[in-house]
């Protein structure tokens, strides 16, 4: 094993030093006299003793083992792992933004307020909504904000009996969890064989207790529901509101808008649609748009523009939820969003969705000979395979996903959505050129051939990764959260 494959504790040797504090220059005093006794350490701390170069090489080596979008194709279905343009980082790093203090007066931060106002206006236009709140810190946070808006609206109108949220079985998993978190009972609607909402089943469950419907369109199967106007009308006729999960907005930019479909509320995942960083624990942003009748319930403050062209934070929101996030949200992420929208423009955003749809359908048609394609139809941004075609019925989706790692690709999303057996969910986005897609197709088709000629190769994969196949059930149930080896061993 190479030295820098070791853990940092294993590199430790007594006497090695990376940094040494200067000697205390206060005469006649011991440092402990300046620190309260209860804050003084009484035991020797088990820090690794390593040099600065050891630390640099160790963490650089670790970073090289990690797979990221800047290293290769990342076809995670539902996640929309699109390229993050570096100009976004430059914009968000401008000193005029980064050197501000959140408690500065409105007149001192006009540039930032203008940018936030403009991004809100752009997001409203793109989604067909009337107003935006920029506070939510991520997509799921946007979801709970939207569902709380539904609840606040009904309670304000004396409709407290509306205690049910309808969620199709092809929805994102966060939808029922979010609605339950807000105190709602969840009513699941099964999909029809064509992947769309069963209209008759929907009509059978709506009533005076319907608070709303949460829907993703296109759904997690990558299918645009042709009956969307009928669906939203059914909910509205019953007195409910319709919430649009914007996780799949990358499929429809410039082509269709949730507001035109009949939705009352929408949230964005800006990391999926507008190329901001994805994952890593945050920060993120999940702006929520609403139709005008819901504006009085938005979290406060909202960024507004005066007649004289200046901008201000408006705290006068009559039936506000209050605050969903400190200050106005994660400004740097919203600036990245704004940078992407300005860079792409109206035509560029439309082209991005067009290419995402083209790429997804190209992959689906190129893989259906060796993989089960439950619905052979036009998809939007993503599609779901029902496992590999295997006459022995011994090769699982997990085997395929592990083997694709040996081919130099990140695996697609597996076993989601739950309504597709042995699901392989693939979303190429618009970021990938045809030659990358062709290499991915070749790799998956090679795996299909290996399943016939050498199935054990798949069952024991991956073979060429730093970490082999773990016992994932044991790893989830028997967590090891700290280093337990011997120090200086």
Helices and strands as residue ranges (DSSP letters): G 3-5, G 31-34, G 37-39, H 52-65, H 86-92, H 95-98, G 106-108, H 110-127, E 131-133, H 139-156, E 164-168, H 173-181, E 185-189, H 199-205, E 210-215, H 228-237, E 241-246, G 249-251, H 258-261, E 265-268, H 270-273, E 288-290, G 292-297, E 302-305, E 311-314, H 331-367, E 383-386, H 397-406, E 413-414, E 423-426, H 434-453, H 455-459, H 472-477
